Amino acid sequence: MALKHRKNKFPFAQCPVGECMAFLRGAWTPNVIWLLSGGPRRFSELRKDITAISAKVLSTRLRELEELGVIHREVMSTSPPSVEYSLSDLGQELTPAIAAIVNVGQRLKKRSAQMAK
C-alpha cells in the first residue's frame, strides 16, 4: 500500500530557510558576522581573529556582505588610510540566529566531550 502524500503546511514558492542559508553559505561568512556583532573591526583585526582565513577570501566576503547591505564599510581618514567594518541594521538582525547556532554548537561540543570519557 502506497503512502499518501501530505500537503506542506508552509506553502512557499521557495523555502525562506534555504534562501537565508544560501546567503550564509559562503566560507567564513557566519564567522565574520559573529565577530562584527561585538563591535566595529578593522581588516587586520578580523584577519587575526580568524587565523585560518586568507586575505583574499576575507576581502571577498567583506565585499559581498557590503554589497548585500549586511555590513557597513567606513574609510578612516588616517595616515595611512584604514577601513573599519561594522554590522548594518540588517546584519544586526542576523546575530540572534548565529548566537543560537553558537550556543547549540557549544552544547554539542560539551556533550561530545562527555561521551568520549
Secondary structure as UniProt FT lines:
FT   HELIX           16..24
FT   TURN            27..28
FT   HELIX           29..36
FT   TURN            37..38
FT   STRAND          41..42
FT   HELIX           43..49
FT   TURN            51..52
FT   HELIX           55..68
FT   STRAND          71..76
FT   STRAND          82..87
FT   HELIX           89..116
//
